[in-house]
């Protein structure tokens, strides 16, 4: 599902130099139902001059009520309202040409003729799906190629699966002993074959299941020199290597596809390349590694050779928390889109922030109903899925 508005504005001036124009109200967003009595009425303010094409500013606000689908296993409560606001300022890139028509008095009338008609495309970002489960604590989230959403309930020690048609079921994990059960799971990731990897902090294990939920292997990381202590966020690269945010050991551990330790990044501290309770990890298409350095309130980036590259956060990532653009308050997780932009679940600030791959701030957004963002992932179409500790998850269109 995609919610997009294409707003085509063609500017032209007539014989009058000073003019005013009025646009008809914009219709409801695709896949949204306007709140009764609400309307979207953009205000349009042109300016004119004989030598320049006017600039045009359009502001529109839409209010809609996304569907919150209850789980058949739990009661759902609450309502949600989505408001989407955007402002566009259009300035044509070319200078108008003029034609002159002589009159009997020897003066002329100039008619500006624009040499271009600017086109602006605006994409609104509505909530596509909202799931509300009660009496649970949600953290890790992943989505497969068929758009099934996997979300971890840490309190219930369950893995839930929500289909594209919004049916929900508990994944039946099978195996022997503790390998078949979960104890305080916080991280989940999928590989290209649909295998499921879970960071089970209660058992201090990373567990692998096939797509049917059958246990395949468990790893404790002890061959890295130290066994895992509360493994949280996970990421799997294109070669099947698994990256583990080993939270209490303040490090990132890379495992190969067979579960053997490859390397260790970090250690406790506040310096570059050091971590304080890292909760999340992601790997881009070039092998760069991004870490949600949670208690240091920053993101750190390493290249494919595990060498520190950069960091960002409040005051350039000095470890302090903040609320401004590009700052964090306990960021728990992060994910990448198809062009390696970085999306951060800024947990303590109740929002998601977007950066380019070098850490330059791009934008931030929060939902009126998004509370504690604990997990985040994207699908192949760059739809964004955010795990909310209190409610379940929300799906947003490309941002």
C-alpha positions in Angstrom: 0.0 0.0 0.0 1.3 3.4 -0.8 -0.2 6.7 0.1 0.9 9.3 -2.3 -0.3 12.6 -3.5 0.9 14.1 -6.7 0.3 17.8 -6.7 0.7 19.4 -10.1 0.9 23.2 -10.1 1.3 25.1 -13.3 2.0 28.8 -12.9 1.1 31.4 -15.5 0.5 35.1 -15.4 -2.1 37.0 -17.5 -2.2 40.6 -18.5 -2.4 41.8 -14.9 0.9 42.2 -13.1 -0.7 41.8 -9.6 -3.1 38.9 -9.3 -4.5 36.6 -6.8 -5.4 32.9 -7.3 -7.5 30.3 -5.5 -7.1 26.5 -5.5 -9.8 24.1 -5.0 -9.5 22.0 -1.8 -7.3 19.0 -2.1 -9.0 15.6 -1.8 -8.4 13.0 0.8 -5.1 11.1 0.8 -5.2 7.7 -1.0 -6.1 4.9 1.3 -7.2 7.4 4.0 -10.7 8.4 5.2 -11.0 12.0 6.2 -12.3 12.7 9.7 -16.0 13.7 9.4 -16.2 17.5 9.1 -12.5 17.8 8.3 -11.2 19.2 5.1 -7.9 20.0 3.5 -7.9 23.6 2.2 -4.5 24.7 1.0 -3.8 28.5 1.2 -2.2 30.0 -1.9 -0.3 33.3 -1.8 1.1 34.5 -5.1 3.4 37.5 -5.6 3.9 39.1 -9.0 6.4 41.4 -10.7 6.9 42.2 -14.4 10.3 40.6 -14.3 9.9 37.5 -12.2 7.6 34.5 -12.1 5.8 34.4 -8.7 6.7 32.0 -5.9 3.8 29.9 -4.6 3.4 28.4 -1.1 0.8 25.7 -0.5 0.1 24.4 3.0 -2.3 21.5 3.6 -3.3 19.4 6.6 -5.1 16.1 6.4 -6.6 14.2 9.3 -7.6 10.6 9.1 -8.2 7.6 11.3 -6.0 4.6 10.6 -7.3 1.2 11.3 -6.1 -0.5 14.5 -6.7 -4.2 14.2 -6.9 -6.2 17.5 -5.1 -9.4 18.0 -7.3 -12.4 18.4 -5.2 -13.4 21.3 -5.5 -10.2 23.3 -7.9 -7.3 23.7 -7.2 -4.0 21.9 -8.0 -0.7 23.3 -7.6 2.9 22.2 -8.0 4.9 19.0 -5.5 6.6 16.8 -5.7 9.7 14.6 -3.2 10.6 11.9 -2.5 14.2 10.9 -0.3 14.8 7.8 0.9 18.3 7.2 3.2 19.5 4.4 4.3 22.8 3.0 5.6 23.4 -0.5 7.3 26.5 -1.8 7.8 26.6 -5.5 10.1 29.0 -7.3 10.4 28.5 -11.1 13.9 28.2 -12.4 13.7 30.3 -15.5 13.1 34.0 -16.3 9.9 34.9 -18.2 10.0 36.4 -21.7 7.9 39.4 -22.6 6.0 40.5 -25.7 5.2 44.2 -26.3 2.0 45.5 -28.0 2.2 49.2 -29.0 -0.8 51.4 -28.2 -2.0 54.7 -29.6 -0.4 56.6 -26.7 3.0 55.2 -27.4 3.1 53.0 -24.3 3.2 49.2 -24.3 1.5 46.4 -22.5 3.9 43.7 -21.4 2.6 40.1 -21.0 5.0 37.8 -19.2 5.1 34.4 -20.7 6.8 31.7 -18.5 9.3 29.6 -20.3 8.6 26.7 -18.1 5.8 25.2 -16.0 7.2 23.8 -12.8 5.9 20.5 -11.5 6.1 19.5 -7.9 5.5 16.0 -6.5 4.6 15.7 -2.9 4.5 12.4 -1.0 2.5 12.2 2.2 3.4 9.5 4.8 0.3 8.0 6.4 0.2 5.1 8.7 -0.6 2.1 6.6 -1.2 -0.4 9.4 -1.4 -0.2 13.2 -1.6 -3.2 15.5 -2.5 -2.8 19.1 -1.8 -5.7 21.5 -2.5 -5.4 25.3 -0.4 -6.6 28.2 2.8 -7.0 26.3 6.2 -5.4 25.8 7.4 -5.3 22.2 11.0 -4.8 21.1 12.5 -6.6 18.0 10.8 -6.5 14.6 11.6 -7.9 11.2 9.7 -8.3 7.9 10.2 -11.0 5.3 10.1 -10.9 1.5 6.3 -11.8 1.6 5.7 -8.8 4.0 5.0 -11.0 7.0 5.9 -9.0 10.1 7.7 -10.8 13.0 7.6 -9.0 16.3 9.0 -10.1 19.7 6.9 -9.9 22.9 9.6 -9.8 25.5 7.2 -10.0 28.4 5.3 -13.0 27.0 8.5 -14.6 25.6 6.7 -15.1 22.3 7.4 -14.5 18.6 4.3 -13.2 16.8 3.7 -13.2 13.0 1.3 -10.8 11.3 0.5 -11.6 7.7 -0.1 -9.0 4.9 -3.8 -9.6 5.4 -3.5 -8.9 9.1 -4.0 -12.3 10.5 -1.8 -12.9 13.6 -0.5 -16.0 15.1 2.2 -17.1 17.6 5.1 -18.7 15.8 5.3 -22.3 17.1 9.0 -22.7 17.8 10.1 -26.4 18.1 13.3 -28.0 19.4 14.8 -29.6 22.5 15.0 -28.1 25.9 15.7 -24.3 26.2 16.4 -24.2 22.4 12.6 -24.4 21.7 11.7 -21.7 24.2 12.4 -18.0 24.6 13.3 -16.1 27.8 13.3 -12.3 27.5 13.9 -12.1 23.7 14.8 -8.6 22.4 16.2 -8.9 18.9 15.0 -10.7 15.8 16.5 -10.8 12.3 15.9 -12.8 9.1 18.3 -13.9 6.4 17.6 -14.2 2.7 16.4 -17.8 3.1 13.8 -16.8 5.7 15.7 -18.3 8.6 14.9 -16.6 11.9 17.5 -15.4 14.4 16.6 -14.3 17.9 18.7 -12.6 20.5 17.4 -14.3 23.7 18.8 -12.2 26.5 17.4 -14.4 29.2 19.2 -17.4 28.0 22.3 -15.4 26.8 22.0 -17.2 23.4 21.5 -16.3 19.8 19.0 -18.9 18.5 18.4 -19.9 14.9 15.2 -21.3 13.5 14.2 -22.1 10.0 11.2 -20.4 8.4 8.9 -23.1 9.8 10.0 -22.4 13.4 12.2 -25.5 13.7 15.3 -24.9 15.9 18.6 -25.2 13.9 21.3 -24.0 16.3 22.2 -21.9 19.4 25.4 -19.9 20.0 26.7 -18.4 23.2 29.6 -16.5 21.7 32.1 -18.1 24.1 34.6 -18.7 21.3 35.0 -14.9 21.1 36.7 -15.0 24.5 33.6 -14.0 26.5 30.2 -15.5 26.4 27.2 -13.4 25.5 25.6 -11.4 28.2 22.1 -10.2 27.2 22.4 -10.3 23.4 19.9 -7.7 22.1 19.7 -6.4 18.5 20.8 -8.6 15.5 21.6 -8.0 11.9 22.3 -10.4 9.1 24.3 -9.3 6.0 24.0 -10.6 2.4 26.6 -13.3 3.1 24.7 -14.7 6.1 27.0 -13.3 8.7 25.3 -12.4 12.0 26.0 -9.2 13.9 25.1 -9.3 17.6 24.7 -6.3 20.0 26.1 -8.0 23.1 24.6 -5.4 25.4 26.1 -6.0 28.9 29.5 -6.8 27.4 29.4 -3.4 25.6 30.4 -4.8 22.3 29.4 -6.0 18.8 30.2 -9.6 17.9 30.2 -10.9 14.3 29.4 -14.5 13.7 29.8 -16.4 10.4 26.8 -18.3 9.0 27.8 -21.3 11.0 27.8 -19.4 14.2 31.6 -19.1 14.8 32.9 -15.8 16.1 34.7 -13.8 13.4 35.5 -10.5 15.2 34.6 -8.3 18.1 34.1 -4.5 17.9 34.2 -2.2 20.9 34.3 -2.6 24.7 33.0 -0.4 27.6 33.6 3.3 27.5 32.7 6.6 25.9 35.5 7.0 23.4 35.3 6.4 19.7 34.7 2.7 19.0 33.6 2.1 22.6 30.0 1.4 23.7 27.7 1.7 26.7 25.0 -0.9 26.6 24.5 -1.0 22.8 21.0 -2.2 21.9 21.0 -2.2 18.1 23.1 -3.0 15.0 22.7 -2.7 11.2 24.8 -3.5 8.2 24.6 -1.6 4.9 25.1 -2.9 1.3 28.8 -1.9 1.4 29.5 -3.8 4.6 29.5 -0.7 6.9 28.3 -1.4 10.4 26.1 1.0 12.3 25.6 0.7 16.1 22.9 2.2 18.3 25.2 3.1 21.3 22.2 3.4 23.6 23.6 4.7 26.9 26.0 7.0 25.1 23.1 8.6 23.2 24.7 8.3 19.8 25.2 6.3 16.6 28.6 5.0 15.6 29.7 3.8 12.1 32.5 1.4 11.2 33.7 0.3 7.8 33.7 -3.3 6.6 37.2 -3.7 8.1 35.7 -2.7 11.5 37.5 0.6 11.6 35.7 3.5 13.3 34.5 6.1 10.8 32.2 8.6 12.5 29.6 9.2 15.2 26.6 11.4 15.6 24.2 12.6 18.2 23.9 15.6 20.5 26.9 17.9 20.3 28.5 15.6 17.6 27.9 12.5 19.7 29.6 13.5 22.9 27.4 11.2 25.0 24.9 13.7 26.3 21.2 13.3 25.5 19.2 16.0 23.6 15.9 16.7 22.0 16.8 18.7 19.0 17.2 17.5 15.4 20.0 14.9 15.2 20.1 14.4 19.0 19.1 11.2 20.9 17.8 10.0 24.2 18.6 6.4 24.6 18.3 5.2 20.9 17.5 1.5 21.0 17.6 0.4 17.4 18.2 1.4 13.8 17.6 0.2 10.3 18.7 1.1 6.7 16.7 1.7 3.5 17.7 0.7 0.0 20.0 3.8 -0.4 21.6 3.3 3.0 19.8 6.1 4.7 19.7 5.4 8.5 16.5 5.3 10.5 16.9 5.5 14.3 14.3 4.6 16.9 15.0 7.5 19.2 13.3 5.7 22.1 13.4 8.3 24.9 12.3 11.1 22.6 9.3 9.1 21.3 10.2 9.5 17.6 12.1 8.3 14.6 15.0 10.2 13.0 16.4 9.8 9.5 20.0 10.5 8.5 22.1 9.8 5.4 24.9 7.2 5.6 27.4 9.8 6.8 25.2 10.9 9.7 23.8 14.1 8.2 20.4 14.8 9.7 17.5 14.6 7.1 14.3 14.6 9.0 12.4 13.5 12.0 8.8 12.5 12.7 6.7 11.3 15.4 3.1 10.0 15.4 0.4 11.1 17.8 0.0 7.5 18.8 3.6 6.3 18.7 4.9 6.1 22.2 8.1 4.1 23.0 9.9 3.2 19.7 12.0 0.1 20.5 12.5 -1.6 17.2 12.6 -0.6 13.5 13.0 -2.3 10.1 12.2 -1.6 6.5 10.9 -3.8 3.7 12.1 -3.9 0.1 9.7 -1.1 -0.8 11.1 1.1 2.0 8.0 0.9 4.1 9.0 1.5 7.7 7.9 -0.8 10.5 8.3 0.5 14.1 7.9 -1.7 17.2 6.2 0.2 20.0 6.9 -1.1 23.5 3.3 -0.3 24.7 1.1 -1.0 21.7 2.6 -3.4 19.0 3.8 -2.0 15.8 3.0 0.7 13.2 3.7 0.6 9.4 4.5 3.8 7.7 4.9 4.5 4.0 8.3 5.5 2.5 9.7 8.6 4.2 
